[in-house]
Amino acid sequence: MQTIREEILLTGNPFSREYRQALLEIVRGVDRLGGSKKKAAKPKPSMFMAELTGATPILANRVWKYSWTEKPGGRSSTGGADDYQFFALNGAEVANPQEQTSGGSILETRVSFGVRVGSLSDPPSEVTLLPLTEGPSPYVVMHEMPQPLTVTIGGTDYDCFHWFHAANQVDVACS
């Protein structure tokens, strides 16, 4: 049974169905970790400014793991020689579906915030979703969770302590 808050997340915002579902899963995960209805006995997520310094794909043109550095402060995603030891995920990318095919041709796919990507016929173009680190390194509000949230992407589970939400840029090549 859905709560009123969950119903609002699913119907009362302009984002794509996949992103609304991802928001609902994040809210449910936060509630399980000691969210708004729980007593303050459990630690809550902290927030800080971070510069995204790199991206490596989890799903090509869909979802990336991001490296980051706290600004100011200096904490980072680096652990030993691994720049992605404490990677961050973009909540807007988590629900991006893998490309769907029908008889060898790619169907229209919608990703972060409902953006259409792939081969489009009107106007004839190829639209590619870009990681947030294309161009100048962006700053985001990073959320650090007291316990990891486990997210399944492309059949693999990722335990992630660091989250942010931002819209991706796209690259458009007209045909």
PyRosetta script that sets phi, psi and omega in degrees:
from pyrosetta import init, pose_from_sequence

init()
pose = pose_from_sequence("MQTIREEILLTGNPFSREYRQALLEIVRGVDRLGGSKKKAAKPKPSMFMAELTGATPILANRVWKYSWTEKPGGRSSTGGADDYQFFALNGAEVANPQEQTSGGSILETRVSFGVRVGSLSDPPSEVTLLPLTEGPSPYVVMHEMPQPLTVTIGGTDYDCFHWFHAANQVDVACS")
pose.set_psi(1, 133.0)
pose.set_omega(1, -177.3)
pose.set_phi(2, -88.8)
pose.set_psi(2, 144.1)
pose.set_omega(2, 174.9)
pose.set_phi(3, -80.2)
pose.set_psi(3, 168.8)
pose.set_omega(3, 177.2)
pose.set_phi(4, -60.9)
pose.set_psi(4, -41.7)
pose.set_omega(4, 179.4)
pose.set_phi(5, -60.1)
pose.set_psi(5, -43.0)
pose.set_omega(5, 178.9)
pose.set_phi(6, -65.3)
pose.set_psi(6, -40.1)
pose.set_omega(6, 178.4)
pose.set_phi(7, -61.9)
pose.set_psi(7, -40.8)
pose.set_omega(7, 178.2)
pose.set_phi(8, -63.9)
pose.set_psi(8, -42.5)
pose.set_omega(8, 178.7)
pose.set_phi(9, -60.7)
pose.set_psi(9, -37.4)
pose.set_omega(9, -176.9)
pose.set_phi(10, -79.2)
pose.set_psi(10, -26.5)
pose.set_omega(10, -174.1)
pose.set_phi(11, -122.4)
pose.set_psi(11, -22.2)
pose.set_omega(11, -170.1)
pose.set_phi(12, -101.0)
pose.set_psi(12, 26.7)
pose.set_omega(12, 175.3)
pose.set_phi(13, -140.8)
pose.set_psi(13, 159.0)
pose.set_omega(13, -170.9)
pose.set_phi(14, -84.8)
pose.set_psi(14, 4.6)
pose.set_omega(14, -173.6)
pose.set_phi(15, -79.4)
pose.set_psi(15, 168.6)
pose.set_omega(15, 179.3)
pose.set_phi(16, -62.7)
pose.set_psi(16, 159.9)
pose.set_omega(16, -179.9)
pose.set_phi(17, -58.8)
pose.set_psi(17, -40.7)
pose.set_omega(17, -178.8)
pose.set_phi(18, -65.0)
pose.set_psi(18, -40.5)
pose.set_omega(18, -179.6)
pose.set_phi(19, -70.1)
pose.set_psi(19, -38.1)
pose.set_omega(19, 177.0)
pose.set_phi(20, -61.2)
pose.set_psi(20, -41.3)
pose.set_omega(20, 179.1)
pose.set_phi(21, -65.3)
pose.set_psi(21, -39.7)
pose.set_omega(21, 177.6)
pose.set_phi(22, -62.6)
pose.set_psi(22, -42.1)
pose.set_omega(22, 177.1)
pose.set_phi(23, -59.5)
pose.set_psi(23, -42.8)
pose.set_omega(23, 179.5)
pose.set_phi(24, -61.4)
pose.set_psi(24, -43.7)
pose.set_omega(24, 179.2)
pose.set_phi(25, -64.6)
pose.set_psi(25, -37.9)
pose.set_omega(25, 178.0)
pose.set_phi(26, -64.7)
pose.set_psi(26, -44.9)
pose.set_omega(26, 179.0)
pose.set_phi(27, -61.4)
pose.set_psi(27, -43.9)
pose.set_omega(27, 178.5)
pose.set_phi(28, -62.7)
pose.set_psi(28, -39.3)
pose.set_omega(28, 178.2)
pose.set_phi(29, -64.6)
pose.set_psi(29, -42.6)
pose.set_omega(29, 178.1)
pose.set_phi(30, -64.2)
pose.set_psi(30, -41.0)
pose.set_omega(30, 177.5)
pose.set_phi(31, -61.2)
pose.set_psi(31, -39.4)
pose.set_omega(31, 178.6)
pose.set_phi(32, -66.3)
pose.set_psi(32, -26.8)
pose.set_omega(32, -179.7)
pose.set_phi(33, -88.1)
pose.set_psi(33, 0.6)
pose.set_omega(33, 180.0)
pose.set_phi(34, 110.7)
pose.set_psi(34, 43.6)
pose.set_omega(34, -177.8)
pose.set_phi(35, -72.8)
pose.set_psi(35, -153.4)
pose.set_omega(35, -166.1)
pose.set_phi(36, -60.5)
pose.set_psi(36, -29.2)
pose.set_omega(36, -176.5)
pose.set_phi(37, -88.7)
pose.set_psi(37, -7.7)
pose.set_omega(37, -176.5)
pose.set_phi(38, -90.1)
pose.set_psi(38, 160.0)
pose.set_omega(38, 173.3)
pose.set_phi(39, -66.3)
pose.set_psi(39, 157.7)
pose.set_omega(39, -176.2)
pose.set_phi(40, -74.9)
pose.set_psi(40, 14.3)
pose.set_omega(40, -177.8)
pose.set_phi(41, -67.5)
pose.set_psi(41, -28.4)
pose.set_omega(41, -179.1)
pose.set_phi(42, -94.2)
pose.set_psi(42, 147.1)
pose.set_omega(42, 178.2)
pose.set_phi(43, -65.3)
pose.set_psi(43, 150.1)
pose.set_omega(43, -180.0)
pose.set_phi(44, -108.0)
pose.set_psi(44, 160.2)
pose.set_omega(44, 177.7)
pose.set_phi(45, -59.6)
pose.set_psi(45, 147.0)
pose.set_omega(45, 174.1)
pose.set_phi(46, -108.8)
pose.set_psi(46, 157.9)
pose.set_omega(46, -179.8)
pose.set_phi(47, -125.0)
pose.set_psi(47, 147.6)
pose.set_omega(47, 176.4)
pose.set_phi(48, -157.5)
pose.set_psi(48, 161.5)
pose.set_omega(48, 176.4)
pose.set_phi(49, -80.0)
pose.set_psi(49, 138.6)
pose.set_omega(49, 178.6)
pose.set_phi(50, -140.9)
pose.set_psi(50, 146.4)
pose.set_omega(50, 173.5)
pose.set_phi(51, -98.7)
pose.set_psi(51, 127.2)
pose.set_omega(51, 175.9)
pose.set_phi(52, -77.4)
pose.set_psi(52, 126.7)
pose.set_omega(52, -173.0)
pose.set_phi(53, -111.6)
pose.set_psi(53, -12.6)
pose.set_omega(53, 179.9)
pose.set_phi(54, -169.3)
pose.set_psi(54, 165.1)
pose.set_omega(54, 178.5)
pose.set_phi(55, -146.6)
pose.set_psi(55, 138.0)
pose.set_omega(55, 174.6)
pose.set_phi(56, -129.9)
pose.set_psi(56, 135.0)
pose.set_omega(56, -173.2)
pose.set_phi(57, -70.8)
pose.set_psi(57, 141.0)
pose.set_omega(57, 167.4)
pose.set_phi(58, -97.8)
pose.set_psi(58, -50.2)
pose.set_omega(58, 170.3)
pose.set_phi(59, -120.4)
pose.set_psi(59, 123.3)
pose.set_omega(59, -177.2)
pose.set_phi(60, -52.7)
pose.set_psi(60, 129.1)
pose.set_omega(60, 178.4)
pose.set_phi(61, 59.3)
pose.set_psi(61, 22.9)
pose.set_omega(61, -178.1)
pose.set_phi(62, -135.0)
pose.set_psi(62, -53.8)
pose.set_omega(62, -172.4)
pose.set_phi(63, -140.2)
pose.set_psi(63, 136.4)
pose.set_omega(63, -179.7)
pose.set_phi(64, -128.2)
pose.set_psi(64, 152.2)
pose.set_omega(64, 164.7)
pose.set_phi(65, -91.0)
pose.set_psi(65, 137.3)
pose.set_omega(65, -177.3)
pose.set_phi(66, -114.2)
pose.set_psi(66, 137.0)
pose.set_omega(66, 169.1)
pose.set_phi(67, -92.0)
pose.set_psi(67, 154.9)
pose.set_omega(67, -172.9)
pose.set_phi(68, -153.8)
pose.set_psi(68, 162.9)
pose.set_omega(68, 173.2)
pose.set_phi(69, -136.1)
pose.set_psi(69, 131.8)
pose.set_omega(69, 178.0)
pose.set_phi(70, -66.9)
pose.set_psi(70, 138.7)
pose.set_omega(70, 179.1)
pose.set_phi(71, -129.6)
pose.set_psi(71, 124.0)
pose.set_omega(71, -21.6)
pose.set_phi(72, -73.8)
pose.set_psi(72, 168.3)
pose.set_omega(72, 176.3)
pose.set_phi(73, 140.4)
pose.set_psi(73, -55.2)
pose.set_omega(73, 174.5)
pose.set_phi(74, 103.5)
pose.set_psi(74, -12.8)
pose.set_omega(74, 174.3)
pose.set_phi(75, -59.1)
pose.set_psi(75, 156.3)
pose.set_omega(75, 179.4)
pose.set_phi(76, -151.9)
pose.set_psi(76, 177.4)
pose.set_omega(76, 178.8)
pose.set_phi(77, -80.7)
pose.set_psi(77, -7.0)
pose.set_omega(77, -175.4)
pose.set_phi(78, -76.1)
pose.set_psi(78, 134.2)
pose.set_omega(78, 173.5)
pose.set_phi(79, -134.8)
pose.set_psi(79, 112.2)
pose.set_omega(79, -174.3)
pose.set_phi(80, 64.3)
pose.set_psi(80, -126.0)
pose.set_omega(80, 179.9)
pose.set_phi(81, -94.3)
pose.set_psi(81, 1.0)
pose.set_omega(81, -176.2)
pose.set_phi(82, -97.5)
pose.set_psi(82, 109.9)
pose.set_omega(82, 178.9)
pose.set_phi(83, -65.0)
pose.set_psi(83, -18.2)
pose.set_omega(83, -175.8)
pose.set_phi(84, -112.3)
pose.set_psi(84, 20.6)
pose.set_omega(84, -179.8)
pose.set_phi(85, -57.2)
pose.set_psi(85, -41.7)
pose.set_omega(85, -179.5)
pose.set_phi(86, -118.8)
pose.set_psi(86, 52.5)
pose.set_omega(86, -174.4)
pose.set_phi(87, -59.7)
pose.set_psi(87, 163.5)
pose.set_omega(87, 174.8)
pose.set_phi(88, -117.3)
pose.set_psi(88, 151.3)
pose.set_omega(88, 173.6)
pose.set_phi(89, -113.8)
pose.set_psi(89, 147.0)
pose.set_omega(89, 174.8)
pose.set_phi(90, -91.7)
pose.set_psi(90, 113.7)
pose.set_omega(90, -179.0)
pose.set_phi(91, -56.5)
pose.set_psi(91, -29.3)
pose.set_omega(91, 178.9)
pose.set_phi(92, -70.2)
pose.set_psi(92, -20.1)
pose.set_omega(92, -179.8)
pose.set_phi(93, -94.2)
pose.set_psi(93, -23.1)
pose.set_omega(93, -170.2)
pose.set_phi(94, -56.2)
pose.set_psi(94, -37.1)
pose.set_omega(94, -178.0)
pose.set_phi(95, -90.3)
pose.set_psi(95, 6.3)
pose.set_omega(95, -179.7)
pose.set_phi(96, -64.3)
pose.set_psi(96, 122.7)
pose.set_omega(96, -177.7)
pose.set_phi(97, -73.7)
pose.set_psi(97, 157.2)
pose.set_omega(97, 170.9)
pose.set_phi(98, -71.5)
pose.set_psi(98, 154.8)
pose.set_omega(98, -178.9)
pose.set_phi(99, -60.2)
pose.set_psi(99, 137.5)
pose.set_omega(99, 179.1)
pose.set_phi(100, -99.9)
pose.set_psi(100, 139.1)
pose.set_omega(100, 178.9)
pose.set_phi(101, -121.0)
pose.set_psi(101, 152.6)
pose.set_omega(101, 177.8)
pose.set_phi(102, -138.2)
pose.set_psi(102, 109.3)
pose.set_omega(102, 179.8)
pose.set_phi(103, 60.3)
pose.set_psi(103, 33.5)
pose.set_omega(103, 177.6)
pose.set_phi(104, 90.7)
pose.set_psi(104, -9.8)
pose.set_omega(104, 178.5)
pose.set_phi(105, -107.5)
pose.set_psi(105, 146.3)
pose.set_omega(105, -178.6)
pose.set_phi(106, -80.6)
pose.set_psi(106, 129.7)
pose.set_omega(106, 174.3)
pose.set_phi(107, -79.3)
pose.set_psi(107, 162.8)
pose.set_omega(107, 175.4)
pose.set_phi(108, -60.5)
pose.set_psi(108, 134.0)
pose.set_omega(108, -179.8)
pose.set_phi(109, -121.8)
pose.set_psi(109, 139.3)
pose.set_omega(109, 175.9)
pose.set_phi(110, -111.2)
pose.set_psi(110, 137.1)
pose.set_omega(110, -178.6)
pose.set_phi(111, -127.3)
pose.set_psi(111, -157.3)
pose.set_omega(111, -174.3)
pose.set_phi(112, -30.2)
pose.set_psi(112, 122.6)
pose.set_omega(112, 176.7)
pose.set_phi(113, 57.6)
pose.set_psi(113, 28.3)
pose.set_omega(113, 174.3)
pose.set_phi(114, 79.3)
pose.set_psi(114, 13.9)
pose.set_omega(114, 179.9)
pose.set_phi(115, -69.0)
pose.set_psi(115, 132.9)
pose.set_omega(115, 175.9)
pose.set_phi(116, -82.0)
pose.set_psi(116, 132.0)
pose.set_omega(116, 177.7)
pose.set_phi(117, -130.1)
pose.set_psi(117, 165.0)
pose.set_omega(117, -179.9)
pose.set_phi(118, 103.6)
pose.set_psi(118, -158.6)
pose.set_omega(118, 178.9)
pose.set_phi(119, -84.4)
pose.set_psi(119, 117.6)
pose.set_omega(119, -179.7)
pose.set_phi(120, -108.9)
pose.set_psi(120, 145.4)
pose.set_omega(120, -177.6)
pose.set_phi(121, -96.9)
pose.set_psi(121, -22.0)
pose.set_omega(121, -176.3)
pose.set_phi(122, -134.4)
pose.set_psi(122, 98.3)
pose.set_omega(122, -5.2)
pose.set_phi(123, -77.3)
pose.set_psi(123, 158.0)
pose.set_omega(123, 179.5)
pose.set_phi(124, -60.3)
pose.set_psi(124, 115.7)
pose.set_omega(124, -176.8)
pose.set_phi(125, -163.8)
pose.set_psi(125, 166.8)
pose.set_omega(125, 174.5)
pose.set_phi(126, -120.8)
pose.set_psi(126, 119.7)
pose.set_omega(126, -177.2)
pose.set_phi(127, -111.9)
pose.set_psi(127, 125.9)
pose.set_omega(127, -178.6)
pose.set_phi(128, -120.4)
pose.set_psi(128, 132.5)
pose.set_omega(128, 175.5)
pose.set_phi(129, -76.8)
pose.set_psi(129, 136.2)
pose.set_omega(129, -178.2)
pose.set_phi(130, -110.0)
pose.set_psi(130, 149.2)
pose.set_omega(130, 172.8)
pose.set_phi(131, -66.6)
pose.set_psi(131, 158.6)
pose.set_omega(131, -176.8)
pose.set_phi(132, -67.8)
pose.set_psi(132, -12.4)
pose.set_omega(132, -178.3)
pose.set_phi(133, -91.4)
pose.set_psi(133, 5.4)
pose.set_omega(133, 172.4)
pose.set_phi(134, -70.8)
pose.set_psi(134, 126.8)
pose.set_omega(134, -176.5)
pose.set_phi(135, 87.2)
pose.set_psi(135, -156.8)
pose.set_omega(135, -178.9)
pose.set_phi(136, -61.0)
pose.set_psi(136, 145.6)
pose.set_omega(136, 179.4)
pose.set_phi(137, -65.2)
pose.set_psi(137, 120.3)
pose.set_omega(137, -176.1)
pose.set_phi(138, -82.7)
pose.set_psi(138, 157.0)
pose.set_omega(138, 172.9)
pose.set_phi(139, -102.9)
pose.set_psi(139, 139.6)
pose.set_omega(139, 178.9)
pose.set_phi(140, -135.0)
pose.set_psi(140, 161.6)
pose.set_omega(140, 169.8)
pose.set_phi(141, -87.8)
pose.set_psi(141, 113.2)
pose.set_omega(141, -177.0)
pose.set_phi(142, -92.7)
pose.set_psi(142, 137.7)
pose.set_omega(142, 175.0)
pose.set_phi(143, -107.4)
pose.set_psi(143, 124.8)
pose.set_omega(143, 176.7)
pose.set_phi(144, -105.8)
pose.set_psi(144, 118.9)
pose.set_omega(144, -177.4)
pose.set_phi(145, -85.9)
pose.set_psi(145, 143.9)
pose.set_omega(145, 178.8)
pose.set_phi(146, -69.6)
pose.set_psi(146, -23.4)
pose.set_omega(146, 175.0)
pose.set_phi(147, -135.2)
pose.set_psi(147, 152.2)
pose.set_omega(147, -177.1)
pose.set_phi(148, -68.4)
pose.set_psi(148, 146.5)
pose.set_omega(148, 169.4)
pose.set_phi(149, -98.3)
pose.set_psi(149, 131.1)
pose.set_omega(149, 179.2)
pose.set_phi(150, -96.1)
pose.set_psi(150, 125.6)
pose.set_omega(150, -179.7)
pose.set_phi(151, -125.1)
pose.set_psi(151, 134.7)
pose.set_omega(151, 177.1)
pose.set_phi(152, -98.0)
pose.set_psi(152, 121.6)
pose.set_omega(152, 179.6)
pose.set_phi(153, -129.8)
pose.set_psi(153, 121.6)
pose.set_omega(153, 178.8)
pose.set_phi(154, 59.1)
pose.set_psi(154, 32.6)
pose.set_omega(154, 178.3)
pose.set_phi(155, 83.9)
pose.set_psi(155, 1.4)
pose.set_omega(155, 179.4)
pose.set_phi(156, -115.2)
pose.set_psi(156, 137.0)
pose.set_omega(156, 176.5)
pose.set_phi(157, -85.9)
pose.set_psi(157, 133.9)
pose.set_omega(157, 176.7)
pose.set_phi(158, -121.6)
pose.set_psi(158, 123.1)
pose.set_omega(158, 174.2)
pose.set_phi(159, -92.7)
pose.set_psi(159, 119.3)
pose.set_omega(159, -171.7)
pose.set_phi(160, -129.6)
pose.set_psi(160, 130.7)
pose.set_omega(160, 176.8)
pose.set_phi(161, -95.7)
pose.set_psi(161, -19.2)
pose.set_omega(161, -172.2)
pose.set_phi(162, -120.6)
pose.set_psi(162, 128.1)
pose.set_omega(162, -176.5)
pose.set_phi(163, -134.1)
pose.set_psi(163, 150.3)
pose.set_omega(163, 169.5)
pose.set_phi(164, -151.1)
pose.set_psi(164, 169.4)
pose.set_omega(164, 178.9)
pose.set_phi(165, -133.2)
pose.set_psi(165, 120.8)
pose.set_omega(165, 179.0)
pose.set_phi(166, -154.3)
pose.set_psi(166, 148.1)
pose.set_omega(166, 178.4)
pose.set_phi(167, -80.7)
pose.set_psi(167, 138.5)
pose.set_omega(167, 179.0)
pose.set_phi(168, -82.2)
pose.set_psi(168, 154.4)
pose.set_omega(168, 169.8)
pose.set_phi(169, -82.7)
pose.set_psi(169, 163.1)
pose.set_omega(169, 175.5)
pose.set_phi(170, -125.9)
pose.set_psi(170, 155.4)
pose.set_omega(170, 173.8)
pose.set_phi(171, -110.7)
pose.set_psi(171, 127.4)
pose.set_omega(171, -177.8)
pose.set_phi(172, -116.7)
pose.set_psi(172, 123.1)
pose.set_omega(172, 175.2)
pose.set_phi(173, -114.3)
pose.set_psi(173, 113.6)
pose.set_omega(173, -179.6)
pose.set_phi(174, -77.2)
pose.set_psi(174, 142.1)
pose.set_omega(174, 179.4)
pose.set_phi(175, -95.7)
pose.dump_pdb("model.pdb")
